[in-house]
Amino acid sequence: MTEIPKTLGLILAGGLARRMGGGDKAFLKIDGETILTRALSRFKPQCDGIVINANGDPKRFAAYDFPVVADDIPDFAGPLAGILAGLDWTVKNRPDIEWIASVPGDCPFVPRDLVAKLHAARIGENQPLACARSGEWRHPVAAIWPVSLRADLRNALMNEGLHKIEIWTKRHGVAIAEWPDKPVDPFFNVNTPDDLAKAEELVRENAGA
């Protein structure tokens, strides 16, 4: 297997959670454990450090003892603004790292082989970027990003007003890494109260999920 380069983990927790009535979806509990804690138990061992992207008061994440970086693109510009915040932090604080891997903060079943498979996909397809797909669904936020594209991303956000991930990644080339979506979709995300109830059900029915 190809050696995995140093990769910083970025958890994107900067969304507005409108369908949950506001607040931080990452702090919702499934089987007594927050979504963020569940995600970290799977994601952190794969990474050379973790950064959380979140707007508002960073102190609410103090219990996790990771750097918290806010978007510097105004008006909640979406996930690409969070990716840029992570890339900027990496350049300033971890110049030894050339890659970041991102996951959404509402994804409690993050695959334990995410980083390895994303790197394998981009290398195998000779592309600078890679994102995940499970079943028929692509997950553009569960992805690998090279620090070298940071300036281009900032230009797209600031000067072009481009906010859609898949438009930007298509410009550069994005490989796809595949996961099965049964018995549990590893990229199931919690957007609504019904999703939270479904996640509880999945944990009960699938030991180790």
C-alpha positions as CSV (number, residue, x, y, z in Angstrom):
1,M,0.0,0.0,0.0
2,T,1.2,3.5,-0.8
3,E,2.7,5.3,2.2
4,I,0.2,7.9,3.5
5,P,1.7,11.4,3.6
6,K,1.2,13.6,6.7
7,T,-2.3,14.8,6.7
8,L,-4.1,17.2,9.0
9,G,-7.6,16.4,10.0
10,L,-10.2,19.2,9.6
11,I,-13.7,18.8,11.2
12,L,-16.2,21.2,9.6
13,A,-18.5,22.4,12.3
14,G,-19.3,25.9,11.0
15,G,-22.8,25.3,9.6
16,L,-25.9,27.0,10.9
17,A,-27.9,23.8,11.6
18,R,-31.2,25.4,10.5
19,R,-33.0,22.1,10.1
20,M,-32.1,21.2,13.7
21,G,-33.3,24.6,15.0
22,G,-29.8,26.1,15.3
23,G,-26.9,25.3,17.6
24,D,-24.1,22.8,17.1
25,K,-25.0,19.5,15.6
26,A,-21.6,18.2,16.7
27,F,-22.8,18.3,20.3
28,L,-25.9,16.2,19.7
29,K,-25.7,12.8,21.5
30,I,-26.0,9.4,20.0
31,D,-26.1,6.5,22.5
32,G,-24.8,8.9,25.1
33,E,-21.9,10.2,23.1
34,T,-21.7,13.4,21.1
35,I,-21.4,13.2,17.3
36,L,-18.1,15.1,17.6
37,T,-16.6,12.6,20.1
38,R,-17.8,9.7,17.9
39,A,-16.3,11.2,14.8
40,L,-13.0,12.0,16.5
41,S,-12.6,8.4,17.8
42,R,-12.6,7.3,14.1
43,F,-10.9,10.2,12.4
44,K,-8.1,11.4,14.8
45,P,-6.0,8.2,14.6
46,Q,-5.7,8.7,10.9
47,C,-4.4,12.3,11.1
48,D,-1.3,14.2,12.1
49,G,-3.4,16.5,14.3
50,I,-6.9,17.9,14.3
51,V,-8.4,21.3,13.7
52,I,-12.0,22.3,14.1
53,N,-13.6,24.9,11.8
54,A,-16.4,26.7,13.6
55,N,-17.7,30.2,13.8
56,G,-18.8,32.0,16.9
57,D,-17.3,31.5,20.4
58,P,-14.5,28.9,20.2
59,K,-14.7,28.3,23.9
60,R,-17.6,25.9,23.4
61,F,-15.1,23.4,22.0
62,A,-12.7,23.9,24.9
63,A,-13.3,20.4,26.2
64,Y,-11.8,18.9,23.1
65,D,-8.5,20.8,23.3
66,F,-8.0,21.3,19.6
67,P,-7.4,24.5,17.7
68,V,-10.6,26.1,16.5
69,V,-10.5,28.3,13.4
70,A,-13.3,30.5,12.1
71,D,-14.0,31.4,8.5
72,D,-12.5,34.7,7.3
73,I,-14.8,34.8,4.3
74,P,-17.9,36.8,5.4
75,D,-21.6,35.8,5.5
76,F,-21.3,32.0,6.1
77,A,-19.8,31.3,2.6
78,G,-20.3,27.5,3.1
79,P,-17.9,24.5,3.4
80,L,-15.3,25.9,1.0
81,A,-14.7,28.8,3.4
82,G,-14.1,26.3,6.2
83,I,-11.7,24.4,3.9
84,L,-9.8,27.6,3.3
85,A,-9.6,28.4,7.0
86,G,-8.1,24.9,7.5
87,L,-5.6,25.4,4.7
88,D,-4.6,28.8,6.1
89,W,-4.1,27.4,9.6
90,T,-2.0,24.6,8.2
91,V,0.4,27.0,6.3
92,K,0.9,29.1,9.4
93,N,1.1,26.4,12.1
94,R,2.1,23.2,10.4
95,P,4.3,24.0,7.4
96,D,5.5,20.4,7.4
97,I,2.1,19.2,6.2
98,E,1.0,19.4,2.5
99,W,-2.5,17.8,2.8
100,I,-5.6,18.2,4.8
101,A,-8.6,15.8,5.1
102,S,-12.0,17.2,5.9
103,V,-15.1,15.6,7.3
104,P,-18.4,17.2,8.2
105,G,-19.1,17.8,11.9
106,D,-22.5,16.0,11.7
107,C,-21.1,12.6,10.5
108,P,-21.0,10.1,13.4
109,F,-19.9,7.1,11.4
110,V,-16.7,8.4,9.7
111,P,-14.9,5.5,8.1
112,R,-11.7,4.5,9.9
113,D,-9.9,4.1,6.6
114,L,-11.0,7.5,5.2
115,V,-7.6,9.2,4.8
116,A,-5.8,6.1,3.4
117,K,-8.5,5.5,0.7
118,L,-8.7,9.1,-0.3
119,H,-5.0,9.3,-0.8
120,A,-5.0,6.0,-2.7
121,A,-7.7,7.3,-5.0
122,R,-6.0,10.6,-5.9
123,I,-2.7,8.8,-6.5
124,G,-4.3,6.0,-8.5
125,E,-6.2,8.5,-10.7
126,N,-3.3,11.1,-10.7
127,Q,-5.6,13.9,-9.4
128,P,-4.8,16.6,-6.9
129,L,-8.1,16.1,-5.0
130,A,-10.2,13.2,-3.9
131,C,-13.6,12.9,-2.3
132,A,-15.7,10.0,-1.0
133,R,-18.8,8.3,-2.4
134,S,-21.0,5.7,-0.8
135,G,-23.6,3.9,-2.9
136,E,-24.9,6.4,-5.4
137,W,-24.0,9.5,-3.4
138,R,-20.9,11.6,-3.6
139,H,-19.7,13.4,-0.5
140,P,-17.7,16.4,-1.5
141,V,-17.0,17.5,2.1
142,A,-15.3,14.2,3.0
143,A,-12.2,14.9,1.0
144,I,-8.5,15.4,0.6
145,W,-7.2,18.9,-0.2
146,P,-3.6,19.9,-1.1
147,V,-2.3,23.0,0.6
148,S,-0.8,24.1,-2.7
149,L,-4.3,25.1,-4.0
150,R,-4.9,27.5,-1.1
151,A,-4.4,30.7,-3.1
152,D,-6.6,29.5,-6.0
153,L,-9.4,28.6,-3.5
154,R,-9.1,32.0,-1.9
155,N,-9.4,33.7,-5.3
156,A,-12.4,31.6,-6.2
157,L,-14.2,32.6,-3.0
158,M,-13.2,36.2,-2.7
159,N,-13.1,37.3,-6.4
160,E,-15.4,34.9,-8.2
161,G,-18.0,34.4,-5.4
162,L,-17.8,30.7,-6.1
163,H,-19.2,28.7,-3.2
164,K,-20.1,25.3,-4.7
165,I,-17.5,22.7,-3.9
166,E,-18.0,20.5,-6.9
167,I,-17.6,23.3,-9.4
168,W,-14.2,24.3,-7.9
169,T,-12.9,20.7,-7.5
170,K,-13.9,19.9,-11.1
171,R,-11.6,22.6,-12.3
172,H,-8.6,20.9,-10.8
173,G,-9.5,17.2,-11.0
174,V,-11.0,15.1,-8.3
175,A,-10.7,11.3,-7.8
176,I,-13.5,9.3,-6.1
177,A,-13.0,6.8,-3.3
178,E,-15.8,4.3,-2.9
179,W,-17.4,2.9,0.3
180,P,-20.5,0.6,0.6
181,D,-23.6,2.2,2.1
182,K,-24.8,-1.0,3.8
183,P,-25.4,-2.0,6.6
184,V,-24.4,1.6,7.7
185,D,-23.6,4.4,5.4
186,P,-20.3,5.7,6.8
187,F,-21.2,9.2,5.6
188,F,-24.7,9.3,7.1
189,N,-25.1,12.8,8.4
190,V,-27.5,14.3,11.0
191,N,-29.5,17.2,9.6
192,T,-32.9,16.8,11.3
193,P,-34.4,15.3,14.5
194,D,-35.5,12.3,12.4
195,D,-31.9,11.7,11.3
196,L,-30.8,11.8,14.9
197,A,-33.4,9.1,15.8
198,K,-32.2,7.1,12.8
199,A,-28.6,7.3,13.9
200,E,-29.6,6.0,17.4
201,E,-31.3,3.1,15.6
202,L,-28.3,2.3,13.5
203,V,-26.1,2.2,16.6
204,R,-28.4,-0.2,18.3
205,E,-28.7,-2.5,15.3
206,N,-25.0,-2.5,14.3
207,A,-22.6,-3.2,17.1
208,G,-19.4,-1.1,16.6
209,A,-21.1,1.4,14.3
